[in-house]
């Protein structure tokens, strides 16, 4: 973020007397809020993924303990815990739905305003270069959200294999 803001200030000649300062300041504020939305999305997605991984690790550890004869395998607890985790993921995903829609709208708005800005005589390549880190952060946020879904699709076969082999 700091590199994107610094490059925008440099391109706008804000460090010199005749440079404009309002445009880079608005960019710094809006890109900071945009980055905060992206980081919030990443944090929630990482927490949901960690929750699924912790459940999977615990299920595998209980299965290993059962195979070594140390404990009794309670298959209903696998299903009950997974149902509770699914409810948590649904609740978290529902809360993130509006946030993801805002990120999509912001990303589209950034591209449209960047195109309009380039039509009004501003050098487009230099100004759009400062947007690339922000767009990459949004794409990474969407990728992490998709990773939560991918991780969740792997758990039911894991539960089925534990239940069917016991």
Secondary structure, DSSP 8 states (H G I E B T S, - for coil): -HHHHHHHHHHTTTTSTTS--HHHHHHHHHHHHHHHHHHHHHHHHHHHHHHHHHHHHHHHHHHHHHHTTSS---HHHHHHHHHHHHHHHHHHHHHHHHHHHHHHHHHHHHHHHHHHHHHTTS-HHHHHHTTHHHHHHHHHHHHHHHHHHHHHHTHHHHHHHHHHH-
